[in-house]
Amino acid sequence: MKKLNIITLSISIIAIAAVVVSFTKSTPPAPAAAYEFTSFTVVESIVPSGIGRSRIINALETRDYKELTSVRTEEDNERNKADRSEIRVKNFEETKLLNFYNLGGIRFQNIAANDAVINSKMNAMLEAGWEIVTITTGVEAVGGSDDANGIYITRFYFKRAK
């Protein structure tokens, strides 16, 4: 019986030690500041007859939102005076895509070609160490019977360790 108690005690000590070691060796998740973020935007024309423009747009400059932000209060309700020229990015990457439509109507070959180019961009981002955070989409169009304009926008957001 005494031998059984020693074995049980030994197993208990080993189990407790394993639990303590597992908690002390686990690394907490990296704080958000340990990451950098980037994005690119795909704009695809849904204008009939192929007269629109479709592109992948990727900014090559950064902006500090703090420099372009004002705080409004009840006492100080003055509007933001940031100049548009301070916001505008002049250095960006523009990758040409095909429009969804041509004179004959919707072109599925164009959509497949755009997918191939977008996939190439995505693969390049992943190879550069970026991880997809989220992808969001939107459509801009009036939608009325006489509406001949519209764009389809997809934003791709990425992060990677600094």
NORBEL-V222038 format. One record per residue. N is the residue number from 0. NEAR is the number of other C-alpha atoms within 12 Angstrom. D_CENTER is the distance of its C-alpha to the mean C-alpha in whole Angstrom. Layout:
# NORBEL-V222038
n=N near=NEAR d_center=D_CENTER
n=N near=NEAR d_center=D_CENTER
This chain:
# NORBEL-V222038
n=0 near=7 d_center=64
n=1 near=8 d_center=63
n=2 near=9 d_center=62
n=3 near=10 d_center=59
n=4 near=11 d_center=58
n=5 near=12 d_center=58
n=6 near=13 d_center=55
n=7 near=14 d_center=54
n=8 near=14 d_center=53
n=9 near=14 d_center=52
n=10 near=14 d_center=49
n=11 near=14 d_center=48
n=12 near=14 d_center=48
n=13 near=14 d_center=46
n=14 near=14 d_center=44
n=15 near=14 d_center=43
n=16 near=14 d_center=43
n=17 near=14 d_center=40
n=18 near=14 d_center=38
n=19 near=13 d_center=38
n=20 near=13 d_center=37
n=21 near=12 d_center=34
n=22 near=12 d_center=33
n=23 near=11 d_center=34
n=24 near=10 d_center=32
n=25 near=10 d_center=29
n=26 near=10 d_center=26
n=27 near=8 d_center=24
n=28 near=10 d_center=20
n=29 near=11 d_center=19
n=30 near=11 d_center=18
n=31 near=12 d_center=15
n=32 near=12 d_center=16
n=33 near=12 d_center=17
n=34 near=18 d_center=13
n=35 near=19 d_center=11
n=36 near=23 d_center=8
n=37 near=26 d_center=7
n=38 near=32 d_center=5
n=39 near=30 d_center=7
n=40 near=30 d_center=9
n=41 near=38 d_center=12
n=42 near=34 d_center=15
n=43 near=37 d_center=17
n=44 near=36 d_center=21
n=45 near=32 d_center=23
n=46 near=30 d_center=26
n=47 near=23 d_center=29
n=48 near=19 d_center=31
n=49 near=25 d_center=28
n=50 near=21 d_center=28
n=51 near=25 d_center=25
n=52 near=28 d_center=22
n=53 near=33 d_center=19
n=54 near=28 d_center=17
n=55 near=33 d_center=14
n=56 near=28 d_center=13
n=57 near=26 d_center=12
n=58 near=20 d_center=13
n=59 near=16 d_center=15
n=60 near=16 d_center=16
n=61 near=19 d_center=15
n=62 near=18 d_center=16
n=63 near=10 d_center=18
n=64 near=11 d_center=17
n=65 near=11 d_center=21
n=66 near=15 d_center=22
n=67 near=18 d_center=22
n=68 near=16 d_center=22
n=69 near=15 d_center=25
n=70 near=15 d_center=27
n=71 near=12 d_center=29
n=72 near=9 d_center=32
n=73 near=7 d_center=35
n=74 near=7 d_center=37
n=75 near=10 d_center=35
n=76 near=11 d_center=33
n=77 near=12 d_center=33
n=78 near=13 d_center=30
n=79 near=15 d_center=27
n=80 near=16 d_center=29
n=81 near=16 d_center=26
n=82 near=12 d_center=26
n=83 near=10 d_center=24
n=84 near=11 d_center=25
n=85 near=17 d_center=23
n=86 near=19 d_center=20
n=87 near=16 d_center=20
n=88 near=16 d_center=19
n=89 near=16 d_center=21
n=90 near=13 d_center=20
n=91 near=18 d_center=17
n=92 near=19 d_center=16
n=93 near=20 d_center=17
n=94 near=23 d_center=18
n=95 near=22 d_center=20
n=96 near=29 d_center=20
n=97 near=33 d_center=22
n=98 near=35 d_center=23
n=99 near=34 d_center=23
n=100 near=29 d_center=27
n=101 near=22 d_center=30
n=102 near=14 d_center=34
n=103 near=11 d_center=34
n=104 near=17 d_center=31
n=105 near=20 d_center=28
n=106 near=21 d_center=27
n=107 near=16 d_center=26
n=108 near=17 d_center=26
n=109 near=24 d_center=24
n=110 near=22 d_center=21
n=111 near=17 d_center=22
n=112 near=19 d_center=22
n=113 near=27 d_center=18
n=114 near=22 d_center=17
n=115 near=16 d_center=19
n=116 near=22 d_center=17
n=117 near=30 d_center=14
n=118 near=17 d_center=14
n=119 near=16 d_center=16
n=120 near=27 d_center=13
n=121 near=27 d_center=11
n=122 near=17 d_center=14
n=123 near=14 d_center=14
n=124 near=24 d_center=11
n=125 near=19 d_center=12
n=126 near=13 d_center=16
n=127 near=15 d_center=15
n=128 near=19 d_center=14
n=129 near=25 d_center=10
n=130 near=24 d_center=9
n=131 near=23 d_center=6
n=132 near=18 d_center=5
n=133 near=17 d_center=5
n=134 near=18 d_center=6
n=135 near=18 d_center=8
n=136 near=17 d_center=11
n=137 near=16 d_center=14
n=138 near=20 d_center=17
n=139 near=19 d_center=20
n=140 near=18 d_center=23
n=141 near=13 d_center=26
n=142 near=14 d_center=28
n=143 near=9 d_center=31
n=144 near=8 d_center=34
n=145 near=10 d_center=34
n=146 near=14 d_center=30
n=147 near=20 d_center=30
n=148 near=24 d_center=26
n=149 near=28 d_center=23
n=150 near=29 d_center=19
n=151 near=26 d_center=16
n=152 near=24 d_center=13
n=153 near=25 d_center=10
n=154 near=26 d_center=6
n=155 near=30 d_center=4
n=156 near=25 d_center=1
n=157 near=25 d_center=4
n=158 near=23 d_center=8
n=159 near=23 d_center=11
n=160 near=18 d_center=15
n=161 near=13 d_center=16
